[in-house]
Every structure is written in C-alpha cells, then in structure tokens.
Amino acid sequence: MYNDLSPQTIDHINLILDDNRISNLRAVTGSDNIIKQRIRCDNKTRSKGIYQTKYNKKWCAAACLNGKRYFLGSFLYERRSCKFL
C-alpha cells in the first residue's frame, strides 16, 4: 500500500490485451477487474455463477457482492438455474 491507499490495477476497456492506447486503459480496483473477466474455456455452463455439484449433480446459482459469496439456489436443470440469475 502506498500512503494508505489500496493499489489499483490497469484495465483494458475493450478487453483486447494488445491494445495499449491510453484511451483504452483505465485504473480500476481488483474487484472491478474481476467482474469484466471472460468466461473460462473449461466452463461447461457457459454462464458465470452457475456450477454443478459433484455429489448430487444439481445445478447451483451463486453470486459475489463486496467480497461475500451468496448462494442463490439449487436446481435440477441448468436452464432453470441460468434464468434465476
């Protein structure tokens, strides 16, 4: 930390990492930067916040707000859990 301020990260506004023009860069907090992340290539649901449990194979919806994770519900079908978000 510098002067008791939390450090900010530099974010590419258009998500193109090679585009380093000043007009495309902005200072954001770490949590703001995570919100804009792309969906991982190994994500089977193609949706953020939806996952399948290993033990009962139900689909769950969850969201994070201010560093806290909120469980929104579990469903038998993936489509219903996506509509819940």
Backbone bond lengths (Angstrom), bond angles and torsions (degrees), N, CA, C in turn:
res aa  C-N    CA-C-N  psi(-1)  N-CA   C-N-CA  omega(-1)  CA-C   N-CA-C  phi
1 M - - - 1.445 - - 1.518 109.03 -
2 Y 1.290 114.59 147.43 1.449 121.04 -178.61 1.518 108.79 -123.40
3 N 1.306 117.68 118.29 1.472 123.19 -178.02 1.529 112.07 55.84
4 D 1.303 117.13 39.55 1.458 123.79 179.15 1.523 113.95 59.89
5 L 1.309 117.98 24.12 1.459 122.09 175.51 1.520 108.90 -107.47
6 S 1.313 117.08 140.35 1.460 118.75 177.18 1.525 108.52 -74.26
7 P 1.315 116.75 138.85 1.466 119.27 -177.85 1.520 111.15 -69.87
8 Q 1.315 115.32 146.35 1.452 120.85 176.82 1.520 108.86 -107.07
9 T 1.310 115.81 158.67 1.453 120.59 177.65 1.519 109.09 -109.69
10 I 1.308 115.56 162.27 1.457 121.59 178.28 1.521 108.06 -94.97
11 D 1.326 116.07 132.16 1.456 122.71 -175.97 1.521 109.22 -120.38
12 H 1.327 116.11 141.10 1.458 121.75 173.56 1.526 107.27 -87.81
13 I 1.313 117.01 119.12 1.460 121.46 -174.97 1.520 111.28 -62.21
14 N 1.332 118.47 -42.56 1.464 121.33 -176.13 1.535 113.27 -92.54
15 L 1.340 117.79 8.31 1.471 124.77 177.71 1.522 114.37 65.53
16 I 1.323 118.39 10.37 1.460 121.69 175.72 1.523 107.10 -95.58
17 L 1.331 116.40 110.06 1.457 120.88 -171.72 1.528 113.56 -70.05
18 D 1.338 118.32 -20.33 1.453 121.03 178.76 1.527 112.47 -83.40
19 D 1.325 117.38 -13.28 1.461 122.22 -177.39 1.530 109.28 -88.34
20 N 1.334 116.80 91.00 1.459 121.63 -175.29 1.522 113.20 -102.05
21 R 1.320 117.08 29.34 1.465 119.61 175.29 1.527 109.07 -67.34
22 I 1.306 116.75 147.55 1.465 121.68 -179.98 1.528 110.58 -58.56
23 S 1.328 116.75 -36.80 1.468 120.10 -179.01 1.525 112.14 -68.00
24 N 1.346 117.74 -17.03 1.458 121.83 -179.18 1.534 112.28 -98.12
25 L 1.315 118.10 -5.10 1.458 121.02 -177.20 1.521 110.78 -107.02
26 R 1.322 116.36 146.91 1.458 121.23 175.91 1.523 109.17 -149.64
27 A 1.315 115.40 154.35 1.460 121.13 177.74 1.522 108.39 -90.15
28 V 1.322 116.57 126.64 1.467 122.09 179.44 1.521 108.87 -135.00
29 T 1.322 115.70 165.44 1.462 120.33 173.37 1.519 108.30 -79.52
30 G 1.309 116.43 167.45 1.458 120.67 179.18 1.518 112.67 -62.05
31 S 1.338 117.37 -38.39 1.457 119.88 -179.25 1.523 111.52 -68.94
32 D 1.337 117.92 -36.04 1.463 120.44 176.03 1.519 110.85 -66.14
33 N 1.305 116.98 -35.75 1.457 121.17 179.85 1.528 111.31 -68.11
34 I 1.317 118.08 -37.61 1.462 121.65 -179.98 1.523 111.17 -67.81
35 I 1.329 117.45 -34.42 1.461 121.00 -178.91 1.531 110.86 -60.33
36 K 1.324 117.70 -36.10 1.462 121.40 -177.40 1.522 113.95 -84.37
37 Q 1.312 118.76 0.73 1.465 120.02 -177.56 1.521 111.13 -62.62
38 R 1.311 114.10 147.31 1.463 119.75 175.26 1.521 109.68 -72.19
39 I 1.315 115.25 160.70 1.461 120.69 176.12 1.528 107.80 -72.66
40 R 1.311 117.17 135.43 1.462 121.64 -177.93 1.521 110.96 -63.15
41 C 1.331 116.26 150.69 1.456 120.53 -177.29 1.528 111.97 -70.55
42 D 1.326 118.57 -21.03 1.463 120.30 178.69 1.533 112.52 -93.77
43 N 1.325 117.80 10.05 1.453 122.32 178.05 1.527 108.93 -77.12
44 K 1.322 117.14 116.06 1.463 121.54 -176.15 1.519 112.53 -78.59
45 T 1.320 118.38 -21.95 1.460 120.74 -176.70 1.518 113.03 -87.81
46 R 1.332 118.21 -18.70 1.458 123.79 -175.54 1.522 112.04 60.30
47 S 1.332 117.22 22.00 1.463 122.37 177.86 1.517 109.12 -136.20
48 K 1.312 116.64 145.20 1.456 120.60 174.96 1.517 109.03 -79.88
49 G 1.315 116.97 139.31 1.454 121.48 174.97 1.506 115.59 86.52
50 I 1.318 118.68 1.61 1.459 122.53 179.33 1.524 108.46 -113.54
51 Y 1.328 116.55 131.84 1.460 120.07 177.20 1.520 109.07 -148.08
52 Q 1.330 115.37 160.49 1.463 121.54 179.14 1.522 108.96 -108.01
53 T 1.341 116.20 130.53 1.459 119.89 179.59 1.517 109.51 -73.74
54 K 1.308 115.95 151.40 1.457 120.52 -178.03 1.519 112.59 -81.35
55 Y 1.329 116.69 -33.35 1.460 118.41 -171.89 1.525 113.97 -83.44
56 N 1.337 119.39 -33.58 1.464 118.23 179.83 1.524 112.89 -123.61
57 K 1.318 118.11 4.04 1.462 125.30 175.68 1.524 113.66 59.93
58 K 1.331 118.22 23.71 1.456 120.84 175.48 1.524 109.39 -85.19
59 W 1.332 115.25 155.74 1.452 121.88 178.18 1.512 108.75 -94.15
60 C 1.308 117.03 131.81 1.466 121.94 -176.76 1.525 109.84 -118.99
61 A 1.320 114.76 148.05 1.455 121.58 175.34 1.527 107.85 -115.29
62 A 1.321 116.29 134.28 1.463 121.66 179.47 1.523 108.72 -145.57
63 A 1.320 115.92 152.81 1.461 121.29 178.52 1.520 108.76 -142.12
64 C 1.323 116.13 152.68 1.461 121.46 177.23 1.522 109.06 -112.82
65 L 1.320 115.00 138.85 1.452 121.25 177.46 1.523 108.21 -143.57
66 N 1.307 116.06 123.98 1.468 122.86 -179.58 1.526 112.30 54.04
67 G 1.330 116.44 40.92 1.453 121.19 176.64 1.518 115.17 79.74
68 K 1.318 118.15 4.47 1.455 121.38 179.87 1.522 109.30 -116.72
69 R 1.332 116.31 134.98 1.461 122.04 -178.29 1.523 109.84 -91.95
70 Y 1.332 115.94 131.29 1.454 122.39 179.51 1.525 109.50 -115.06
71 F 1.323 116.18 126.09 1.452 122.39 176.50 1.524 107.87 -84.07
72 L 1.327 117.89 124.36 1.460 121.38 -173.73 1.521 113.70 -101.26
73 G 1.334 118.03 -17.60 1.454 119.78 177.30 1.513 111.59 149.55
74 S 1.334 115.64 165.36 1.466 121.12 176.16 1.524 108.58 -123.73
75 F 1.323 115.52 146.59 1.459 122.24 -172.48 1.520 110.08 -139.13
76 L 1.323 115.92 155.76 1.464 120.43 177.37 1.522 111.57 -77.38
77 Y 1.324 116.92 -27.82 1.461 120.70 -175.17 1.525 110.31 -121.02
78 E 1.318 115.06 140.42 1.460 121.35 -178.49 1.526 111.03 -61.11
79 R 1.300 117.76 -40.51 1.455 121.86 -176.64 1.532 111.75 -59.67
80 R 1.328 117.09 -39.36 1.465 120.50 179.31 1.534 111.34 -67.84
81 S 1.324 116.55 -37.36 1.457 118.37 179.69 1.530 110.43 -68.50
82 C 1.318 118.17 -33.40 1.466 121.09 177.93 1.526 110.56 -68.37
83 K 1.313 117.58 -37.43 1.465 120.24 179.13 1.529 110.66 -68.15
84 F 1.316 117.35 -26.85 1.463 121.23 -178.40 1.512 111.36 -68.10
85 L 1.329 116.54 -32.74 1.476 119.73 178.98 1.495 108.49 -75.87
